[in-house]
Amino acid sequence: MIAALVASAVALAAVLEEENRALAALDLAAAAALAERKRSAVDRFVAAEQTLRKAGTRAAGHERECLKDLGERLSALAETNRRMLERAIAAQDSLVRLLVEGARPNDGRYAPAGSGRRSRPQDHPLSLSAQL
């Protein structure tokens, strides 16, 4: 039973590490593609932990130390993951706001290209970068 908990924790750590790498690169598509694997890894970890608790199984000695270290590693990865997700969401929000503001006509009305609407003095070409 403890082996199942360890295996599920290691698998969850691997998914978190992969997602954190994708988020660090602001590769939101790659991070989103990991959602199902992450959900599945979390479900397996929670099920393994619940099985141990219901059975009253307790780790001792070396197993206890290994589980403690693994728990600390998972906590650190989860905290990093949370911060990276918040950063990615903020970046995405900023981009959406920028695009909405840039698409808004000066007079508040829709003005298709070629309609003769004069450009605003502040209209400039826009370039976006994934690097923040």
Contacts in CASP RR format, 6 or more apart in sequence:
PFRMAT RR
TARGET T0000
AUTHOR 0000-0000-0000
METHOD contacts of the structure
MODEL  1
MIAALVASAVALAAVLEEENRALAALDLAAAAALAERKRSAVDRFVAAEQ
TLRKAGTRAAGHERECLKDLGERLSALAETNRRMLERAIAAQDSLVRLLV
EGARPNDGRYAPAGSGRRSRPQDHPLSLSAQL
1 48 0 8 1.000
1 51 0 8 1.000
1 52 0 8 1.000
1 55 0 8 1.000
1 57 0 8 1.000
2 52 0 8 1.000
2 57 0 8 1.000
2 59 0 8 1.000
2 63 0 8 1.000
2 67 0 8 1.000
4 48 0 8 1.000
4 51 0 8 1.000
5 45 0 8 1.000
5 48 0 8 1.000
5 49 0 8 1.000
5 52 0 8 1.000
5 67 0 8 1.000
6 66 0 8 1.000
6 67 0 8 1.000
6 70 0 8 1.000
7 48 0 8 1.000
8 41 0 8 1.000
8 44 0 8 1.000
8 45 0 8 1.000
8 47 0 8 1.000
8 48 0 8 1.000
9 45 0 8 1.000
9 48 0 8 1.000
9 67 0 8 1.000
9 70 0 8 1.000
9 71 0 8 1.000
9 74 0 8 1.000
10 70 0 8 1.000
11 41 0 8 1.000
11 44 0 8 1.000
11 45 0 8 1.000
12 38 0 8 1.000
12 41 0 8 1.000
12 42 0 8 1.000
12 44 0 8 1.000
12 45 0 8 1.000
12 74 0 8 1.000
13 70 0 8 1.000
13 73 0 8 1.000
13 74 0 8 1.000
13 77 0 8 1.000
14 41 0 8 1.000
15 34 0 8 1.000
15 37 0 8 1.000
15 38 0 8 1.000
15 41 0 8 1.000
16 38 0 8 1.000
16 74 0 8 1.000
16 77 0 8 1.000
16 78 0 8 1.000
16 80 0 8 1.000
16 81 0 8 1.000
17 77 0 8 1.000
18 34 0 8 1.000
19 31 0 8 1.000
19 34 0 8 1.000
19 38 0 8 1.000
19 81 0 8 1.000
19 84 0 8 1.000
20 77 0 8 1.000
20 80 0 8 1.000
20 81 0 8 1.000
20 84 0 8 1.000
22 28 0 8 1.000
22 30 0 8 1.000
22 31 0 8 1.000
22 34 0 8 1.000
23 31 0 8 1.000
23 81 0 8 1.000
23 84 0 8 1.000
23 85 0 8 1.000
23 87 0 8 1.000
23 88 0 8 1.000
24 84 0 8 1.000
25 130 0 8 1.000
26 88 0 8 1.000
26 91 0 8 1.000
26 130 0 8 1.000
26 131 0 8 1.000
26 132 0 8 1.000
27 130 0 8 1.000
28 88 0 8 1.000
28 92 0 8 1.000
31 88 0 8 1.000
58 64 0 8 1.000
59 66 0 8 1.000
59 67 0 8 1.000
87 132 0 8 1.000
91 132 0 8 1.000
95 128 0 8 1.000
98 126 0 8 1.000
98 128 0 8 1.000
102 126 0 8 1.000
105 111 0 8 1.000
105 117 0 8 1.000
106 117 0 8 1.000
106 120 0 8 1.000
111 117 0 8 1.000
END
